[in-house]
């Protein structure tokens, strides 16, 4: 199951560090909306160290959850 989440126009800064500042609202929204997994192919997310949500590539997601 997937869920669409709302991205605030002005997310609170300083919650985590990410190389590309344009990616900050994406992860901020995932954290605030309490998603379990963020699926992205953007390598800037790979360097972010957070406990939740889990950040996965599409390939890793498919490998883990294939039937």
Backbone as JSON, one array per atom type, in Angstrom:
{
  "sequence": "XXXXXXXXXXXXXXXXXXXXXXXXXXXXXXXXXXXXXXXXXXXXXXXXXXXXXXXXXXXXXXXXXXX",
  "N": [[0.84, -1.17, 0.0], [0.51, 2.23, -0.71], [0.97, 5.71, 0.1], [0.02, 9.03, -0.47], [1.61, 12.0, 0.49], [1.57, 15.22, 2.06], [3.56, 17.99, 1.26], [4.93, 20.53, 3.11], [4.93, 24.06, 2.49], [6.94, 25.57, 3.68], [9.16, 23.88, 5.13], [10.41, 22.93, 8.37], [13.7, 23.72, 9.15], [16.89, 22.0, 9.65], [16.43, 19.45, 10.69], [17.72, 17.21, 9.71], [20.68, 16.42, 7.8], [21.35, 16.91, 4.36], [22.79, 16.56, 1.17], [21.8, 17.86, -1.23], [19.86, 20.6, -1.11], [17.34, 20.86, -2.24], [16.19, 18.4, -1.98], [15.53, 18.21, 0.63], [12.8, 18.95, 1.49], [11.38, 16.68, 0.61], [12.23, 14.42, 2.14], [11.73, 15.48, 4.65], [8.93, 15.69, 4.61], [8.26, 12.96, 4.48], [9.16, 12.11, 6.98], [7.58, 13.69, 8.75], [5.02, 12.83, 8.08], [5.1, 10.26, 8.87], [5.85, 8.01, 7.26], [6.74, 4.65, 6.35], [8.64, 3.64, 4.54], [10.77, 5.23, 2.29], [11.01, 5.39, -1.07], [13.44, 5.8, -3.41], [15.52, 6.74, -6.13], [17.44, 8.59, -5.99], [20.66, 9.39, -5.23], [21.54, 11.14, -3.28], [20.03, 10.78, -1.01], [21.04, 8.49, 0.1], [23.17, 9.08, 1.76], [22.07, 10.09, 4.06], [21.55, 9.86, 7.49], [19.22, 8.46, 9.32], [16.73, 7.05, 11.51], [14.09, 6.49, 10.86], [11.99, 7.35, 8.22], [12.76, 4.2, 6.57], [15.09, 4.33, 3.99], [15.08, 3.41, 0.68], [16.26, 2.04, -2.42], [14.52, 1.69, -5.58], [15.12, -0.87, -6.66], [16.09, -2.3, -4.41], [13.8, -2.29, -2.83], [11.99, -3.8, -4.41], [13.36, -6.23, -4.43], [13.27, -6.99, -1.72], [10.51, -7.16, -1.19], [9.35, -8.77, -3.1], [7.13, -11.27, -4.4]],
  "CA": [[0.0, 0.0, 0.0], [1.26, 3.48, -0.73], [0.23, 6.87, 0.56], [0.5, 10.34, -0.87], [1.74, 12.89, 1.65], [1.62, 16.64, 1.77], [4.83, 18.66, 1.54], [4.66, 21.91, 3.5], [5.61, 25.08, 1.68], [8.13, 25.99, 4.41], [9.51, 22.87, 6.14], [11.34, 23.32, 9.44], [15.08, 23.38, 8.79], [17.78, 21.47, 10.66], [16.02, 18.14, 11.2], [18.74, 16.28, 9.24], [21.55, 17.0, 6.78], [21.32, 16.27, 3.05], [23.64, 17.34, 0.25], [21.01, 18.72, -2.12], [18.8, 21.25, -0.32], [16.03, 20.67, -2.89], [15.67, 17.11, -1.52], [15.14, 18.32, 2.05], [11.35, 18.85, 1.71], [10.89, 15.33, 0.34], [12.46, 13.6, 3.32], [11.02, 16.14, 5.76], [7.52, 15.27, 4.51], [8.18, 11.54, 4.83], [9.32, 12.01, 8.42], [6.43, 14.3, 9.42], [3.82, 12.04, 7.78], [5.35, 8.95, 9.45], [5.89, 6.91, 6.3], [7.64, 3.58, 6.76], [9.73, 3.48, 3.57], [10.88, 6.22, 1.21], [11.63, 4.73, -2.21], [14.03, 6.81, -4.27], [16.76, 6.42, -6.82], [18.32, 9.74, -5.79], [21.78, 8.96, -4.38], [21.73, 12.07, -2.16], [19.34, 10.25, 0.17], [21.82, 7.38, 0.65], [24.07, 9.57, 2.78], [21.33, 10.61, 5.21], [21.48, 8.89, 8.59], [18.03, 8.59, 10.16], [16.16, 5.75, 11.87], [12.76, 6.28, 10.26], [11.67, 6.12, 7.5], [13.84, 3.49, 5.88], [15.28, 4.85, 2.63], [15.44, 2.28, -0.17], [16.19, 2.22, -3.88], [13.45, 0.84, -6.14], [15.59, -2.26, -6.8], [16.12, -2.91, -3.08], [12.41, -2.48, -2.42], [11.45, -4.94, -5.16], [14.02, -7.45, -3.97], [12.8, -7.36, -0.39], [9.08, -7.41, -1.1], [8.8, -9.57, -4.22], [6.34, -12.41, -3.92]],
  "C": [[0.89, 1.23, 0.0], [0.35, 4.63, -0.32], [0.86, 8.12, -0.02], [0.56, 11.22, 0.37], [1.89, 14.32, 1.18], [3.0, 17.19, 2.13], [4.53, 20.1, 1.91], [5.47, 22.89, 2.65], [6.92, 25.51, 2.34], [8.47, 24.97, 5.5], [10.51, 23.42, 7.15], [12.74, 22.85, 9.08], [15.82, 22.74, 9.96], [17.43, 20.11, 11.23], [17.05, 17.06, 10.86], [19.57, 17.01, 8.2], [21.44, 16.19, 5.5], [22.06, 17.16, 2.08], [22.84, 18.32, -0.59], [19.84, 19.31, -1.35], [17.41, 21.1, -0.94], [15.4, 19.34, -2.49], [15.16, 17.17, -0.08], [13.63, 18.22, 2.25], [10.77, 17.46, 1.49], [11.03, 14.46, 1.58], [11.76, 14.18, 4.55], [9.55, 15.69, 5.78], [7.34, 13.82, 4.92], [8.28, 11.35, 6.34], [8.06, 12.52, 9.13], [5.15, 13.49, 9.22], [3.96, 10.59, 8.24], [5.26, 7.8, 8.45], [6.9, 5.88, 6.76], [8.86, 3.48, 5.85], [9.64, 4.6, 2.54], [11.64, 5.53, 0.09], [12.14, 5.81, -3.16], [15.3, 6.28, -4.93], [17.79, 7.52, -6.68], [19.42, 9.38, -4.78], [22.05, 9.92, -3.23], [21.07, 11.56, -0.88], [20.15, 9.13, 0.85], [22.74, 7.83, 1.78], [23.4, 10.09, 4.04], [21.21, 9.52, 6.27], [20.3, 9.21, 9.5], [17.51, 7.18, 10.46], [14.88, 5.45, 11.1], [12.41, 7.49, 9.43], [12.93, 5.44, 6.95], [13.9, 4.04, 4.46], [15.81, 3.72, 1.78], [15.41, 2.69, -1.64], [15.02, 1.38, -4.38], [13.88, -0.63, -6.26], [15.61, -2.97, -5.46], [14.72, -3.19, -2.56], [11.8, -3.7, -3.1], [12.07, -6.25, -4.7], [13.47, -7.91, -2.62], [11.34, -7.79, -0.38], [8.48, -8.17, -2.28], [8.1, -10.79, -3.65], [6.97, -13.71, -4.29]]
}
